[in-house]
Amino acid sequence: VQLQASGGGLVQAGGSLRLSCAASGSIRVISAMTWYRQAPGKQRELIAQITNSGTTNYADSVKGRFTISRDNAKNTMYLMLDSLKPEDTAVYYCRMLVFTTKFEEFWGRGTLVTVSS
């Protein structure tokens, strides 16, 4: 199973971006889908998660500005980033809990989001 994250880029403060993470391979079921980010010099942090039933959870730092969603038919999840701030600058990683012959976690390589002031 491979995860491909995309959609990062350079945006001005107040702008928006949409990240995608597509899974491919021998997938039977995808359970939780999660976005993390890691800013320069900081630890990786969980920012948004969506279960296979659609329940979402957000870090306080992004609540009300970011929206996570998923398309189960495409094995893809999205993260809409609105009202971006310079402190949102980070590499964004996706993680999925995938059932192939057992449940395993898989990570994407990350996509860089840079927010200029």
N, C-alpha and C positions, 0 to 999 in steps of 0.2 A: 504494500500500500504506500502510495506517495501523496503528499500534500503540497500543493502549489499555491503560494500566496502571491497576490498581485494587487496593484492599485495605489501603491505608495507614490510619493512625489513631494515636490516643493509647493507650498501654498502659503498665502498671506494669512495673518491672524484674522479670525472671523470667517475664514473660508471653510470649504467642505471638501471631503474626499470620501470615496467609497472603496473599501478594501474587500477583496474576495479571497476565498480559500477553497480550492477544489480538490477533492480526494479522488484517487483513481487506483484501480487494482482489484483484488479479489475481496470485495466488500459485500458482506451480508446485511449488516445493520450498523448504523452509526448512532451511538448513544450521545453523550454530552459533546458539545462543540464549544471551544473556548478560545478567546483572544487574550494574549498577553502582550506586554510591551516592556522594553528595556531601554531606558534613557542612558546617555553616556555617564559612566561612573556610578550608576545605580543598579540595584537588583531588579531582576525580572519581576513584574507584578501582574496579577490577574486583573483584567479590566472588564471583561464581559463574558458571560456564559449562557448557553441556551441548551435546554434538555431536548430529548427527542419528542417530548409532548409540547414543546414550545414555551416552557417556563424560562424566564430570563432573570439574570442577576447581574448587577453592575457595581463596579467600584464607585465609591462616593465621588472620586475625582472626575468621573466622566458621566455620572448619572444626569440625565436630562439633556445631554449633548450628543452622546453616542447611542446608536441603535443597532443591536445585533439581530440577525434574522438567518433563516436557513431554508434551503430548497432541497428537500429530501430526495426528490426525483433526480436531481443533478448532483447529489452528494457534495453540496456546496454551501458554505456559509458566507455571510456578508457582515461588514461592520461599516455603518454609515457614521462618518465623523463630521459633525456640524459644530459651528462656533469654535473653531480650533484656536488654541492658544499656543504661544511659544513653548510652554512647558509640556505640551503634548508631543514635542519632538522626541522620537524614539524609533527603534526598530520594533515593528509589530509582528508577533508570531502567532500562528494558529496551531491549535492542538485538537485532536479528535480522539475519542475513545471508540474504537472500531472492532466489531466482531467479525473475524474471519473464520478461524476454527476455535478461537477463544477471544476474549476481550483483550485488546492491546492498545496502548497509546501511541500516537504518531504525531510528529511535529513537522510543520513547514519550516522552510529556511528563513523566513522573515522578509519583511518589506519595509523600507525606510520611509518614514514620514518626517518631513522637515517643515516647521511652521516659522515663518519669518515675522518679525514684529514691524 
